[in-house]
Amino acid sequence: MSVHSVTQAGRQVVSAGESAAHRTRHSRATDLTARLGFAARGVVYLLIGVLAIQIARGNPDERANRQGALREIADKPFGTGLLVLIAVGFAGYALWRLLEGAVGHREEADTKKRAVKRVVSVIRGAIYLVITGSTITFLASDGASSSSGEPAPYTARVMAHSGGRWLVGAIGLVVVGVGVGMLAKGVTTRFEEKLMRARMRPALLRAARRIGQVGYLARGVVFGLAGVFVVKAAVDFDPGEAKGFDGTLRSIADQAYGQVLLACCAAGLALFGAYSFIEARYRRL
């Protein structure tokens, strides 16, 4: 077989693979599970907001992060069934993002921008695969895990290796950048470009714009501060400085007028959960 024939056959295999991935991305099953993923995210953020409000009211035993939200669900009737649906939703969302990274963003004419968007989609898909795995682990352990979900232990393990301090600092800067990006989305309301606005009534679109705006601003503040804490952990060479959602929200509570600020962030996170439900129905996939 000639080199040309081998090359041609390889191209045909790649083309067939891309076609299959494209069909899967636009299949009914992928659409439903991805939308279930947005709804699952909505449930988690609503509960994080509720738990943060309870912390603001003086209940220090709550954990305002994903683990705390999952535990709150597990303690309710039919909680296990709901957790299974959430895990399926997260998995579907991860699959959709990975397929988007493989064959999506074709509407973007600029080749470089399309490549960047695909990389971002792959990263988001990988993150949600990890979230899916942690949700399944939580289910398998019947919610008995004592982990708080905070990053300090992981940060300590990374910083124990050569160059780990620089890696932690770089990750912290990335998280800060993500937070700034969310703030920018909240200010510009650019997030609504992803909605099927033609199918939404004007009143619903206006409500979605304001709910999403507040939600993205609150989420951006928490992510940005969490990134700052991770960078500080690297600078001070102190893993204990790294904080996740729960630790960041508690740090807000420790500031002047902290209870009020925490309540505002909590309300904003709950609103982001509500916006996730709107995306579950009206997001363009």
Wavefront OBJ file of the C-alpha trace (Angstrom):
o trace
v 0.000 0.000 0.000
v 1.385 3.405 -0.982
v 1.993 6.261 1.424
v -0.764 8.206 -0.352
v -3.245 5.371 0.226
v -2.344 5.156 3.913
v -2.731 8.920 4.288
v -6.068 8.844 2.472
v -7.313 6.001 4.677
v -6.209 7.884 7.777
v -8.107 10.960 6.694
v -11.226 8.888 6.079
v -10.981 7.392 9.583
v -10.538 10.836 11.139
v -13.440 12.206 9.083
v -15.665 9.306 10.117
v -14.702 9.842 13.754
v -15.497 13.550 13.560
v -18.847 12.799 11.917
v -19.710 10.325 14.669
v -18.678 12.817 17.362
v -20.731 15.538 15.665
v -23.810 13.290 15.535
v -23.352 12.340 19.193
v -22.984 15.986 20.216
v -26.279 16.866 18.535
v -28.132 13.733 19.606
v -31.257 13.826 21.733
v -29.547 11.870 24.546
v -26.621 14.301 24.753
v -29.015 17.258 24.701
v -31.115 15.854 27.558
v -28.187 14.864 29.778
v -26.405 18.189 29.187
v -29.557 20.060 30.202
v -29.836 17.787 33.232
v -26.263 18.861 34.009
v -27.245 22.542 34.015
v -30.150 21.675 36.326
v -27.817 19.688 38.598
v -25.498 22.690 38.803
v -28.526 24.781 39.679
v -29.483 22.504 42.580
v -25.941 22.579 43.964
v -25.589 26.372 43.766
v -29.017 26.952 45.268
v -28.058 24.788 48.232
v -24.636 26.442 48.558
v -26.431 29.785 48.739
v -28.834 28.474 51.385
v -25.986 26.991 53.438
v -24.016 30.238 53.193
v -27.039 32.164 54.472
v -27.201 29.789 57.444
v -23.511 30.490 58.143
v -24.231 34.220 57.954
v -26.992 33.674 60.540
v -24.476 32.137 62.937
v -24.529 28.396 62.180
v -20.825 27.456 61.926
v -21.469 23.722 61.415
v -22.692 24.100 57.833
v -20.356 23.681 54.854
v -21.141 26.063 51.984
v -19.523 24.063 49.196
v -20.374 21.210 46.850
v -19.779 18.544 49.507
v -22.074 20.365 51.909
v -24.748 20.646 49.219
v -24.517 16.916 48.418
v -24.766 16.043 52.102
v -27.823 18.280 52.421
v -29.459 16.383 49.543
v -28.461 12.982 50.924
v -30.209 13.735 54.219
v -33.558 14.306 52.509
v -36.194 11.715 51.452
v -35.357 10.348 47.983
v -31.960 12.007 48.398
v -30.054 9.069 46.937
v -32.176 9.062 43.792
v -31.649 12.799 43.357
v -27.896 12.363 43.811
v -27.890 9.706 41.085
v -29.666 12.144 38.744
v -27.152 14.852 39.648
v -24.243 12.500 38.894
v -25.812 11.572 35.533
v -26.334 15.267 34.795
v -22.726 16.145 35.613
v -21.535 13.258 33.415
v -23.772 14.417 30.563
v -22.538 17.986 30.914
v -18.924 16.735 30.886
v -19.564 14.665 27.741
v -21.195 17.614 25.986
v -18.273 19.901 26.830
v -15.729 17.315 25.638
v -17.615 16.824 22.363
v -17.814 20.600 22.010
v -14.042 20.663 22.396
v -13.649 17.974 19.737
v -16.035 19.166 17.028
v -17.833 22.263 18.325
v -17.546 26.043 17.944
v -17.804 25.753 14.152
v -19.680 29.059 14.096
v -16.401 30.795 15.040
v -14.724 31.909 11.783
v -11.390 32.820 13.396
v -9.285 29.642 13.534
v -7.262 30.740 16.560
v -10.344 31.773 18.551
v -12.047 28.495 17.656
v -9.002 26.569 18.881
v -8.982 28.498 22.182
v -12.709 27.900 22.696
v -12.246 24.192 22.053
v -9.427 23.983 24.595
v -11.582 25.786 27.177
v -14.441 23.359 26.479
v -12.121 20.375 26.995
v -10.897 21.842 30.301
v -14.475 22.391 31.472
v -15.373 18.862 30.445
v -12.409 17.454 32.371
v -13.360 19.471 35.462
v -16.897 18.099 35.350
v -15.578 14.568 34.912
v -13.739 15.095 38.219
v -16.920 16.531 39.771
v -18.851 13.505 38.478
v -16.282 11.204 40.039
v -16.450 12.972 43.399
v -20.266 12.789 43.333
v -20.134 9.050 42.608
v -17.590 8.622 45.413
v -19.917 10.507 47.746
v -22.775 8.195 46.724
v -20.660 5.078 47.190
v -19.642 6.196 50.680
v -23.273 6.978 51.627
v -22.193 10.548 52.336
v -19.943 9.348 55.147
v -16.816 11.050 53.835
v -15.345 13.464 56.346
v -13.619 15.535 53.668
v -14.620 19.166 53.736
v -13.846 19.585 50.056
v -11.377 22.371 50.851
v -8.143 22.506 48.824
v -5.542 22.907 51.589
v -4.624 19.166 51.811
v -4.230 18.936 48.011
v -2.211 22.148 47.985
v 0.094 20.721 50.657
v 0.712 17.574 48.599
v 1.517 19.593 45.467
v 3.792 22.015 47.338
v 5.715 19.088 48.816
v 7.197 18.416 45.367
v 9.898 20.378 43.592
v 8.318 23.234 41.684
v 4.972 22.579 43.359
v 4.918 26.036 44.873
v 5.098 27.621 41.413
v 2.391 25.287 40.101
v 0.091 26.229 42.986
v 0.728 29.912 42.324
v -0.032 29.451 38.623
v -3.273 27.617 39.415
v -4.238 30.415 41.789
v -3.675 33.012 39.066
v -5.819 30.979 36.664
v -8.620 30.858 39.242
v -8.329 34.619 39.734
v -8.591 35.006 35.962
v -11.700 32.829 35.905
v -13.229 34.993 38.619
v -12.427 38.174 36.684
v -13.981 36.605 33.587
v -17.167 35.871 35.506
v -17.267 39.438 36.789
v -16.878 40.690 33.223
v -19.742 38.453 32.089
v -21.888 39.796 34.903
v -21.152 43.426 34.072
v -21.628 43.062 30.301
v -24.444 40.421 30.478
v -22.551 38.606 27.700
v -23.783 35.304 29.125
v -27.239 35.821 27.601
v -25.767 35.396 24.106
v -25.843 31.639 24.771
v -29.599 31.624 25.383
v -32.274 30.848 22.780
v -33.677 34.332 23.272
v -36.181 34.067 20.423
v -38.017 31.357 22.386
v -38.192 33.419 25.580
v -40.890 35.897 26.481
v -39.586 39.460 26.969
v -40.386 39.412 30.709
v -38.545 36.106 31.180
v -35.552 37.374 29.203
v -35.357 40.510 31.335
v -35.605 38.452 34.521
v -32.958 36.008 33.251
v -30.637 38.917 32.469
v -30.840 40.342 36.005
v -30.740 36.958 37.761
v -27.738 35.887 35.695
v -26.017 39.226 36.203
v -26.193 39.051 39.998
v -25.318 35.356 39.954
v -22.228 35.808 37.811
v -21.045 38.773 39.882
v -21.347 36.818 43.137
v -19.696 33.748 41.647
v -16.904 35.901 40.224
v -16.226 37.478 43.622
v -15.984 34.082 45.347
v -13.823 32.519 42.619
v -11.562 35.558 42.488
v -11.037 35.600 46.254
v -10.449 31.831 46.299
v -7.753 32.310 43.664
v -6.157 35.079 45.713
v -5.990 32.745 48.713
v -4.309 30.037 46.622
v -1.740 32.544 45.320
v -1.136 33.703 48.916
v -0.586 30.082 49.944
v 2.135 29.791 47.300
v 3.753 33.133 48.179
v 3.765 32.415 51.919
v 4.593 28.721 51.345
v 1.668 27.911 53.621
v -0.877 25.386 52.233
v -3.305 26.338 54.998
v -3.868 29.684 53.276
v -5.623 27.947 50.356
v -9.402 28.030 50.653
v -12.286 26.702 48.616
v -15.862 27.969 48.474
v -16.580 27.363 52.137
v -13.335 28.857 53.435
v -13.630 31.868 51.130
v -17.183 32.600 52.247
v -16.141 32.309 55.905
v -13.269 34.724 55.251
v -15.803 37.205 53.872
v -17.813 36.789 57.079
v -14.730 37.695 59.138
v -14.471 41.152 57.555
v -16.147 44.376 58.650
v -19.851 44.067 57.868
v -18.971 40.466 57.006
v -22.376 38.995 57.801
v -24.047 41.414 55.409
v -21.445 40.787 52.699
v -21.765 37.029 53.166
v -25.553 37.228 52.947
v -25.218 39.189 49.675
v -22.819 36.597 48.235
v -25.097 33.795 49.412
v -28.101 35.360 47.701
v -26.052 35.859 44.541
v -24.904 32.211 44.493
v -28.484 31.054 44.974
v -29.510 33.282 42.055
v -26.778 31.708 39.936
v -28.417 28.389 40.750
v -31.732 29.813 39.553
v -30.075 31.036 36.351
v -28.703 27.530 35.794
v -32.296 26.270 35.656
v -33.049 28.861 32.987
v -30.022 27.623 31.044
v -31.227 24.053 31.442
v -34.310 25.043 29.444
v -33.096 27.750 27.082
v -29.343 27.249 26.583
v -28.195 26.810 22.990
v -26.314 23.512 22.808
l 1 2 3 4 5 6 7 8 9 10 11 12 13 14 15 16 17 18 19 20 21 22 23 24 25 26 27 28 29 30 31 32 33 34 35 36 37 38 39 40 41 42 43 44 45 46 47 48 49 50 51 52 53 54 55 56 57 58 59 60 61 62 63 64 65 66 67 68 69 70 71 72 73 74 75 76 77 78 79 80 81 82 83 84 85 86 87 88 89 90 91 92 93 94 95 96 97 98 99 100 101 102 103 104 105 106 107 108 109 110 111 112 113 114 115 116 117 118 119 120 121 122 123 124 125 126 127 128 129 130 131 132 133 134 135 136 137 138 139 140 141 142 143 144 145 146 147 148 149 150 151 152 153 154 155 156 157 158 159 160 161 162 163 164 165 166 167 168 169 170 171 172 173 174 175 176 177 178 179 180 181 182 183 184 185 186 187 188 189 190 191 192 193 194 195 196 197 198 199 200 201 202 203 204 205 206 207 208 209 210 211 212 213 214 215 216 217 218 219 220 221 222 223 224 225 226 227 228 229 230 231 232 233 234 235 236 237 238 239 240 241 242 243 244 245 246 247 248 249 250 251 252 253 254 255 256 257 258 259 260 261 262 263 264 265 266 267 268 269 270 271 272 273 274 275 276 277 278 279 280 281 282 283 284 285
